[in-house]
Amino acid sequence: MHKHVSKHLKKTVKYINILILLLIFSCSNNKTKSNDEKNVIPNIDTLRYSYNGFNNGLKLDLLSNGTFINEDYLFGCTGGGERKKVFGTYKMDSVNLKLIPNKVEFTEYPMDMESKPITTNVNYGIDSLKIKTEFQIVSWENKKYLLSDFYDFGWSLDKENDYIRFADYLNSGLEPKSSGRYLATEIKDTIKTEFDLKQIPEKWQSYFLKEPVSAKIRKIKKITDPKDIENISWLIELDKGKKDRMNNRLTLETKDGDFFIEVDSVLTNRSFGKYYMPDFTTEKYPIGTELRTKWE
């Protein structure tokens, strides 16, 4: 399994419960682009921050005339979906960005693809249509990120924010190659550097690992569903715990990237996670196998 593919698979497993819900909107990237180009303001330079996911995405366009367009969309090939556009003005310096919304355009796409979408235009202020409005600008290598400390649920069942999501991707080695559900933009080529943690507010720095966490398999327990004997998983116990900086947001993998677990329970000197893939064998991954959050 290719290393890059494996890392993305880890995040897919982490958010599998939410992605299952998204299946009702599955696989139509074409519709995400429909009715989109009409609203682009011509002859005005635009700075775009974005996130592109599985039939969903975020886009924030900052125009040189001091206005912005913020877009959040979710679509599916079986029909159905929605697109929310928020318009307003903004203030920005080298560190902070503040959006000042005033209008919302909300479009619902019916499950019946033959029916026309319904668009509603309202003044900004309805709770269900509100957006994040205050961001810190964080730079690293060839990217700039907009991070907000506003708590939400995103694609995880846990309450989190952009700083926590960004830390997860950085800790696992996904950043700066790819980004999670937070806004980012690429800039011109730059030299590779270590991430400057001083950019992050002190209250969020504890989520960031200063160096990779390493642990070894201590015990393996096979778990079979009594109602379905073919439904098998493995409970993996690792030899590191809270005192070794382990927490239940970490994902650890073997050096080849083919085996990984997500930590879901942590004690002082040990931690636990489950593995669900059918290719697992104790011969290939015996007691003592080393896993890390990131291999250099």
N, C-alpha and C positions, 0 to 999 in steps of 0.2 A: 504494500500500500504506500502510495506516495506520501511523503511527509506533510506537504501542504494540505492535501486532501484530508489526511488524518486529523489535523488540527481543526479544520472546519467541521469535521464530523463530531468532534468533541463538543463544540458549541451546539450542534444540532441535537445531540443527546441531552445536553443540559436543559434545553428549552422544549423537549419533546412534547410535554403535556400541552403547552400552548400551541405548538405547531399542529397538533392533531385537530385543535379547534379551527385552525386556519384552512384545513383541507376542504371545508365547505366553500372556500373562495379560491380553490386551487387553480393554478397555472394559466394565467393569461397576461402576458407582458404587453401584448399588443394594445389592449384596452387602456393600459396605464398611460399610453402616449396619446390616446385620442382626446380631441377637444382641448389639447394642451398648448398648442403653438399659437392659438388665436390671441392669447393674453400677453405675449411677449412684447414689451415696449421697444420699438425700433430705435436704433442709433444712440443707445445709452449703454455704456460699459456696465457689465454685471459681474459681481463677485459671487460665485455660487458655492455654498456648503451643502453637502448632501449625504444621504445614506441610501443604499439600494439593497433590498432584501428579497425574500421569496414572495413575489407578487405584492410587495408593499414597499413603501419608501418615504423618505423625507427630503424636502428641498427647501433651501432658504436662499433667495436671491436678494442681494444687497445692491441696489442701483445707485449710480453716481449722483442722481438728483436727490438723494436722501430718503428714498422710499424703499420698501421691501415687499416681497411676496413670499409668504411661507406656505408650503404645501405638504399635506400628509395624505397618502392614498393607500388603498387596499382593494384588490380586484381578484376575480377568479374566472376561469374559462367556462364554468357551468352557469355563469351569470351572477349578477350581484356584485356589489362593491360600493365604495364611496370615495369621494375626493373632497378634502377641506382646504380651501385657500383663504388665508388671512392677509389683509393688506394694511399698510400703515407707514409710519416713518421710523427712523432709527437714529441712535447716537452711538458713535464708536470711537475708541482711541486704540492705542497699541495693546491694551490689556483687557478692556471690557467692551461688551456690546449690549445695548439696551434697545429692545423693540417697543414701539408705541403703536399698538394695533388700533384700527378704527372701523374696518369693514370685514365681513366674512361672506364668502361664497361657498355654499355647501351643496354638493351634487350627489344624489343617490342614483345608483345604477341598478335597475330591477333584475330579478332572477330571470325574467323573460327577456331575452336579448332583443326581441322584436320591438319591445316597448321603448319609448324614449326616456332618457334620464330626466330626473326632476331636480331642478336647481333652485335654491333658495338664497336670497341675498338679505342679510341682516346687519345691524350695527353690532360691533364687537361687545361682548359682555356676558353672553350666555355661557354658563359654567361648562356645559358639555362640549363647547366649541373653543374653549380657551386654549392657549398655547404657552410654552415657556417664553419668557420675555427678557430674562437677564442671563448673560453668559460671560464666562471668562475665556479669553483667547489663549490657547496653549500651543506652543510650537515644538515640533520635534522632527528632525531630518527633513524630509520633503513634504511634510504635512502641517497644516494648522487645524486645530480642533476647537469647536465651540462646546464648552462643558457647563452644564447647569447643575446646581445643587438641589433643584426641585425634585422631590420624591414622587415616583410613579411606579407602575408595575411592568411597563414595557412588555417584553415577550417572556418574562420570567414570572413565576408565581410569587416571588419575593419582592417586597417593596425596596426599590433601589433608585439610583439616579445616575447621571452621566459619569460622574467621577468613579463610582463603583464599577460600572460597566467598562470604563476605560481601563481601570486597574486590572480587571479580569483579563482583558485582551493583552495588555502589556505583560502581565505575569506569565501568561502562557506562551509568549513569543509571537502572537499574531500581529501585534502592532510593531512597526508601522506598515507592515505589508498589507494588512486589511483592517477594516474598522467594523465595530459593532453598531448598535442602534443609537448613534450619536452623530452629530453633524461634523463633517471634515471636508477639507479641500486640499488638493495637491498644489505645491508651489514648485519653482524651478529646482533643478538638481542641487543638492547640497552634500557636504561630507557627512559620513556616518559618525554619530556621536552617542554617548550614553545619555539616557533620558535625565533631564534636570528636574529632580523631585521638588526643588525649591519653588517651581512654578505652581505647584499644587498647594492649596490652602492647608494649613497644618491639621485641621480637623479631619481631612480625608487622607492624609499621608500614610496612616496605618494600614490602609488597604493595599498599598504598593509594596512588593517585595524588593528589598535592596539587592538580593541575590537569590538565585533559584533554590527551591526547597527540594531536598533529596530524601527518599525513604525506600525501605525494602519491604518486600512481602514477608509478613510474619506468620500468617495463617490463611488457609483457604477453606471455605465451606461451601459445598454444593447445595443449592436450594431447588427443590422440585415442587411445582404447583400440584397439590394433591388432586385437583380437578382436571389437570392437563399435564400428563407426565412428560410431554414434549416441551413444555414451558420451563426452561431451566435457566437459572442465573447463579452467579458465584458471589458470595460475600467475601471481600478481600480485607484482611486486617494488615495495616502498615505499622512499622515500628517507631513512628514519630507522632507527636501530639502537639498540644497547645504550646508547650515550652519550646518547641522547635519551629514555631511560627506556622503550624498547620491550622487551617480553618476550613469551614464547610463550603467555601466558594472555589476551592482549588481543584484543578484537574492535573493529574500526573500521568506521565506516559513513559514507556520504555524508549531506549535510544533509537530503535528502528521505527518508532512511531506507530507500530501495529497494535499495541496493547495500551489502553489507557483506562483510568477510572476517575470518577468524580467523587471527591470526598463529601460525604453527607452526614458524618458524625465524628466528633473529635473529643477525646479524653486528654488527660494531662500528658501521657506517654505513648499514646497510640491513637490511631484513627481508622475509619472504615469507609468503604465504598463498594458499590456493586458493579459487576460486569455482566452484560447481557448477550454478547455476541456468541454465536454457536461454535466458533472456531477455537475456543479456549481449551487448552490442555495443560495439566500440571507438569507434563514433560517439557513443554515449550517454555512455560513460565512457572518455574518451581519456587519453593520457599527460598528467600534470599534475593530474588530478582529485584534489581534497582529500578525505580521510577523517579522522574523529576518533573518539576513544573515546566522547565525549559532546559534543553540541552544546547550547550554552546557549539 
